[in-house]
Amino acid sequence: MTQDDPFAMSRRALLQSTLGFGALALNGIMAAETQNRPDGKPHFMPKAKRVIWLFMRGGVSHMESFDPKPALNEFAGKSISETPYKSVLDASKIRKLRIPIKGDANGHTRTKIFPMQTGFKRYGQSGIEISDWFPNIGSCADDIAFIRSMWTSDNNHGAQVQFHSGRHFLDPRVPTIGAWINYGLGSLSENLPQFINIGPRFFDKKDAHYLGPAYDAVNLKIDPNNPLDYAKPSNGMTTAEQRRNLELTNKLNRFAAEQYPLDPIIEARIKSYELAYRMQTAVPDALDFSQESPETQKLYGLDQNETKSFGQQLLAARRLSERGVRFIQIMHGDGAAGAWDNHSGLKNGHSRLSRQVDLPTAGLLKDLKRRGLLEDTIVVFATEFGRTPGSQGADGRDHHSFGFSVWMAGGGIKGGVTNGATDELGYHAVEAPHYVTDVHATINHLMGIDPHKLEVPGHKRLEMDFGHVIKDIIA
Amino acid sequence: MTRLFAIFIFNTMIANAGVEEYLRNIKPVLKERCYACHGALKQKAGLRVDSAENLRKGSKGGDVLALGQAEPGKLLVRLTAADADERMPPEGAPLKQEEIKAIREWIAAGAPVPQSETAEADPREHWAFQVPNRVPLPGNAGNPIDDLLEARLAKRGLKAQPPAERTILIRRLYLDLIGLPPTEEQLQDERRWEAIVEELLASPYYGERWARYWMDIWRYSDWYGLGDEVRDSQKQLWRWRDWIVTSLNENKGYDQMVREMLAADEITPRNLETVAATGFLARSYYKFNRTTWLDNTVEHTGKAFMGLTMNCAKCHDHKYDPIDHLDYYKFRAIFEPYHVRVDAMPGELDLAKNGITRVYDGNLDAATYLHERGDESKADKNRKISAAPPAFLASGWEPPKPIDLPLEAWRPDMQEFVQNGYLSQKLARVAESEVQLKKLKLDKAAQERKRAKSEGILPVKGEAILTDDFSEPRPDLWTVFGSDSRYQDDSLSITKPSLDTTYLRSKVKHPRDFQPELKSKMSGGQKWETTGIPFDVDESGDNSHFVYTSVFGAKVHLAHTIGGKDEYTQAVAKRSIKLNQIYTLGLKVRDRLINVSLDGEFLFAYTLPRRQPGAVQIMAYDAVTEFHGIDVWNLPAQVVLEKAGDAVTATVTAETIKLAEARLGLAKAEYAFAKARVDADNAALRKEGSGSAEAVGKSQIEAGLAKAKFDLFDSKKSAEAEKTIRKLEADLKSGKFPDREPLPFSQVSLINTPNKDALPSDGGYPKTSSGRRTALANWLTHRDHPLTARVAVNHIWLRHFGAPLVETVSDFGLRAPRPLHQDLLDYLTVEFIESGWDMKYLHRLILTSKAWQRSSSNLAADKKTLAADPGNLHYWRMNGRRMEAQVVRDSLLHLAGTLDLAQRGPSVTPSPDARRRSLYFFHSRDGRSRFLATFDDADVFACYRRSESIVPQQALAMMNSQTAAASAKQIAAVFEPNISSEALVRAAFSMILARPPAQAELAESLAYLKAQPKREHFIHALINLNDFLMIR
């Protein structure tokens, strides 16, 4: 490896750099901001080093995943106002909503109670109730903290952006949690980007916004031959030819550096080539699943058609984590709105989608655990909102922003607990309600980041942007 | 005495401690939490807390400290109140316990006042809010920039770097002004510097290079939406981009550009080229929420033109600047009436394909209300807010006067090019139909002559192979499929339309050359209504050819079934097939040639790709059908068939002629109708000519009649058409013409108006405009406006020097400290205004300064200077800059000789194969160039200044992208293949880096080429050099 590396000489310099992976912003936008620019070190002792962020696009039904509601079966077919829980529809309780698309066919109050479309049972020593569509995640219940009291304020899929950034779709775009982590913490890797996105996005394809493109996620595809933009020479240059070219570029840049002493740009440019060169091999290597045992591949469901795609993404996530990637963001569910958006045929849709993700997700948790990685890796399983307790059409559920579930595991999170609760119908988060940024705050806290210290002049953050640490789920 | 003295000292010590406490622990808290409402900006309740002295003065209600009293004063009461409504500060968390404690102790210590503490200055005195003055120049350097900068360098004892090498400088100039690298010849240009500057300022590429900067600042974005739905920005917005390019090239004054962008529809309503400037406002269009739309307009009008963060006052008073909550909504009111529409442009009048996106005041009555805490659901409807700028800046503001618009503006269909365009379109259709009819008649005559000659004798039928009149079941002849057929009324009826092809299959095989004829009648179906004759049917039924008539498709068509799948050929004759009419479909098949006729009239000939004689079938697909008879004969050798041409020969039938005649009739009637409308419009609105509503009515009926007659040929419409004809003929006879005014031609453009509900019902747009945006534009460009010109000068300076004079380019408010070079900024600002806001004048001043021509290297720099000002705040050297994304790509292509320098026009799809300048790439929320994005391309939401990052993805793009690799190859091909390696290295260095190689560089390059002679790879290495990506 070393003799193939035209940059071998400068590796030491690289490792000493606090900026680490290639994110150098040059011009003076920063001048006003440089004094605040983070040094890459945590603000206090972290419990976790990295995050694997799994996001189910479209809105997972909380009642049929991690917050089962027997009352739905009891009152199936009745109107909510005919039940003892009719107060859930009180106008005062739904004022948090801001409607981005007026007159949309979706995002309405649905009052005719729709029974749960699958059963549920208790799992693990903790005995947490989980729907029958997630038996494998259920088997990991003792390692997971389920948050059953999330709320958001957008009744449409712009809420995907909101879950990542904390801001409503009608507000200006601000950095997402992944971008903040990337911005706040130094690199753990000398040859991989710190922030990776896998899978489709629609409502906002950027993360960093005013932090600058250096902090955006790098998009990765599970294709060792073409895992990212410009991953391979387009003109058939061989590795040897490329290496020779890089050697020349490198040497000529160093000669030029003599003409431009004290120029940080040349040094940064040389470093960026060095990283790019290594990335070319490091990324495909991280995606080379043949290095994994058949047993591990099976654990992630690589042997089954239904689970293979998501399983590969999660296995990639683990391999990238091991190699020092800070934040791996995986989006599940195609389409503009996202596949989980089952306005009709919920049973069919959710049972199929849960089969795609349940086994691989559990496989990821088990694999991280046995490798000792779960201790300092936070795994988040989230979605933009839940689905209505009432039916939409014959057999679907609409968007539901007043109460829904997500879960977190590893990296300093308590296992086998639930936090917060919705009412009997799953309508409102009534106990310990959490706005979406509470998840961000919890991650920041575990990663050793005080987000107030990262604030960029000219971009005032609001109280709600910071959220509150969900202390009860911290080990 | 002694005791007294001791107490005195003791008190002084307490007071000193108190002062220290106040400065260290109290004042910063007050500043952060309280000054916004109780400082220089505002004095709520008459209280100021921005100095100890002011605190002691108290509020309107008197003392707040209660010095020396047991009970706490109002200050502490309010700070510690349990009731959140009572407690101060009203927003955010209460003050911390230790902060309260410090205040309490300070008060207990007698609230000592620090020496020489000054209260906050009046924010209206902020440097940027003062009208700029031209300071006297300290020196005589010949250029005011050098005069002012050098005076400051001298004062600080700093030494400037010498000018850059001539070739480096020429490259810098080319990239700076036109965004394209110089050729070898241009690099060796020995003319005076000023001459080269002039030449480039006059270059059409200057406008493109600088347009992209302004497009960043003004948030240029092509449209975004799903399918045809426009969610963000607008279609045709590129006309605004072209207006920017043209305006810059014409050196239109910056003030005029601002006025046109904000109000060209009011100022020059007849000039569409100028009205395109309002794309600036159209760009903020946001489908889902009007408030979001106007928020964007307010925010970015404020930031782009004034460097004011108006947006900070959306929910509450501005925390720093003297802009209160109400000012925000006054500013919004300026824009409240405006909306977006698409008008026709000369040439293509179809607005889906061509047009101009522009704004207009569509809703003159729309009221503006204050939104409590910025929440649009909490609009205070008791108070209508009128349009005005922030009070502290209002000098020079003239209240808006409504503007009467010319006819062409509120009835864009009345523009001459639209009227003439529509009429000539209609006339063209008449001419086209005439030519078509004439040609068809000639063709028919020719075909008839030919057929008469070739047949000569009556067609002969051969021996009958299969004959059935379907009067009764004939299981000896047919295998029956499906169950929906029955024999009744002397025919075989398919009684229910079915999507399973229902058919009979002959038990006998037909010979290779044969001639079937099928008589049938369809009477209904769900959609397709098809019957026909499959032949060459094999045992499985999965392979055959078939010819069918279709009501839905209005055609006779030949298709193949191969392995159970249908494949449709180009052998088709358009023919209106009517329900309830018996047709005889006839085929003549000889070897691979087939002739198809309907009711004895030849339709087309075709060569089948393959043949395998089999059974004959009758089929009905989705059709209620009666089959009246089938005959299958041998095809005798003497029967002459029409030859298939290259593919298909269609024949001209009598019906084709009739259809063409009807089309001509329709075209003429529609022209007459259009002409009558134009005449009537001109008579009514221009008092010209003799048009009348009556003539319009009559021609409208005649056009309707012609349409109905044309529709008779369409079996789906014929029944309805017959009714229409009866009705319209009666109307015509009775002289009863429609009294409803026909829609104007611009109806399409009305449909393209997002707020069409707000439009007057008389078919036009509002006849007046509020004049609010004109008032805004005039105020902004008033010579005494302290911000507009300063902000523009700062932007231009930034793009020349890589560092602005005011760091926060979009915020000149109180958070922008007085800049180091305020004298220079103000001098240039006054020069700029007095030159007529002449941007080329400013470029010239900058580019001919010594400051701009300095070397960007620290090499041999004065040690003291380097130590004192490493960040180059004093411009003692030039700043090296990375090329912007567009310049990287344009330079690569330009050096490769593949850049298409065509100017203007619709945005092009970004792709590695695209050749236009990057400025023309489609640039929207989701449609951006990957290559450009890698190099910090402008954020479409807001980009007052580009980021300039160095990330590995850029290295990957330069190493691996097709754009870079193909350019390297093409650049390599520019050099003569037989020149020596050394000559190549020298030429390539000059071309790519604008300098000769140093000895070491030459040696290294030669060693490389010796080991690896592929020249394109060498070039590829050079374009990856930092010195290529940098503007040195």
Chai-1 contact restraints between the chains, C-beta under 6 A:
chainA,res_idxA,chainB,res_idxB,connection_type,confidence,min_distance_angstrom,max_distance_angstrom,comment,restraint_id
A,G22,B,V951,contact,1.0,0.0,6.0,A-B,restraint_1
A,G22,B,P952,contact,1.0,0.0,6.0,A-B,restraint_2
A,L24,B,I950,contact,1.0,0.0,6.0,A-B,restraint_3
A,A25,B,S947,contact,1.0,0.0,6.0,A-B,restraint_4
A,A25,B,S949,contact,1.0,0.0,6.0,A-B,restraint_5
A,L26,B,E948,contact,1.0,0.0,6.0,A-B,restraint_6
A,N27,B,E948,contact,1.0,0.0,6.0,A-B,restraint_7
A,G28,B,A803,contact,1.0,0.0,6.0,A-B,restraint_8
A,I29,B,R945,contact,1.0,0.0,6.0,A-B,restraint_9
A,A31,B,E807,contact,1.0,0.0,6.0,A-B,restraint_10
A,A32,B,E807,contact,1.0,0.0,6.0,A-B,restraint_11
A,P100,B,F288,contact,1.0,0.0,6.0,A-B,restraint_12
A,I101,B,F288,contact,1.0,0.0,6.0,A-B,restraint_13
A,L170,B,N289,contact,1.0,0.0,6.0,A-B,restraint_14
A,L170,B,T292,contact,1.0,0.0,6.0,A-B,restraint_15
A,G212,B,S947,contact,1.0,0.0,6.0,A-B,restraint_16
A,P213,B,D936,contact,1.0,0.0,6.0,A-B,restraint_17
A,P213,B,S947,contact,1.0,0.0,6.0,A-B,restraint_18
A,P213,B,S949,contact,1.0,0.0,6.0,A-B,restraint_19
A,A214,B,S949,contact,1.0,0.0,6.0,A-B,restraint_20
A,A214,B,V951,contact,1.0,0.0,6.0,A-B,restraint_21
A,D229,B,R930,contact,1.0,0.0,6.0,A-B,restraint_22
A,Y230,B,L956,contact,1.0,0.0,6.0,A-B,restraint_23
A,Y230,B,A957,contact,1.0,0.0,6.0,A-B,restraint_24
A,Y230,B,N960,contact,1.0,0.0,6.0,A-B,restraint_25
A,Y230,B,S961,contact,1.0,0.0,6.0,A-B,restraint_26
A,K232,B,N960,contact,1.0,0.0,6.0,A-B,restraint_27
A,P233,B,N960,contact,1.0,0.0,6.0,A-B,restraint_28
A,S234,B,N960,contact,1.0,0.0,6.0,A-B,restraint_29
A,S234,B,Q962,contact,1.0,0.0,6.0,A-B,restraint_30
A,S234,B,A965,contact,1.0,0.0,6.0,A-B,restraint_31
A,N235,B,A965,contact,1.0,0.0,6.0,A-B,restraint_32
A,R244,B,Q1012,contact,1.0,0.0,6.0,A-B,restraint_33
A,N245,B,H1017,contact,1.0,0.0,6.0,A-B,restraint_34
A,N245,B,A1021,contact,1.0,0.0,6.0,A-B,restraint_35
A,L248,B,Y1008,contact,1.0,0.0,6.0,A-B,restraint_36
A,L248,B,A1021,contact,1.0,0.0,6.0,A-B,restraint_37
A,T249,B,A1021,contact,1.0,0.0,6.0,A-B,restraint_38
A,T249,B,N1024,contact,1.0,0.0,6.0,A-B,restraint_39
A,K251,B,E1004,contact,1.0,0.0,6.0,A-B,restraint_40
A,L252,B,E1001,contact,1.0,0.0,6.0,A-B,restraint_41
A,L252,B,L1025,contact,1.0,0.0,6.0,A-B,restraint_42
A,N253,B,N1026,contact,1.0,0.0,6.0,A-B,restraint_43
A,F255,B,A1000,contact,1.0,0.0,6.0,A-B,restraint_44
A,F255,B,E1001,contact,1.0,0.0,6.0,A-B,restraint_45
A,A256,B,D1027,contact,1.0,0.0,6.0,A-B,restraint_46
A,Q259,B,S857,contact,1.0,0.0,6.0,A-B,restraint_47
A,Y260,B,S857,contact,1.0,0.0,6.0,A-B,restraint_48
A,P261,B,N858,contact,1.0,0.0,6.0,A-B,restraint_49
A,P261,B,L859,contact,1.0,0.0,6.0,A-B,restraint_50
A,L262,B,N858,contact,1.0,0.0,6.0,A-B,restraint_51
A,I266,B,N1026,contact,1.0,0.0,6.0,A-B,restraint_52
A,A268,B,I950,contact,1.0,0.0,6.0,A-B,restraint_53
A,R269,B,I950,contact,1.0,0.0,6.0,A-B,restraint_54
A,R269,B,N1026,contact,1.0,0.0,6.0,A-B,restraint_55
A,S272,B,I950,contact,1.0,0.0,6.0,A-B,restraint_56
A,S272,B,P952,contact,1.0,0.0,6.0,A-B,restraint_57
A,S272,B,A955,contact,1.0,0.0,6.0,A-B,restraint_58
A,Y273,B,A955,contact,1.0,0.0,6.0,A-B,restraint_59
A,L275,B,P952,contact,1.0,0.0,6.0,A-B,restraint_60
A,A276,B,P952,contact,1.0,0.0,6.0,A-B,restraint_61
A,A276,B,A955,contact,1.0,0.0,6.0,A-B,restraint_62
A,A276,B,L956,contact,1.0,0.0,6.0,A-B,restraint_63
A,M279,B,P952,contact,1.0,0.0,6.0,A-B,restraint_64
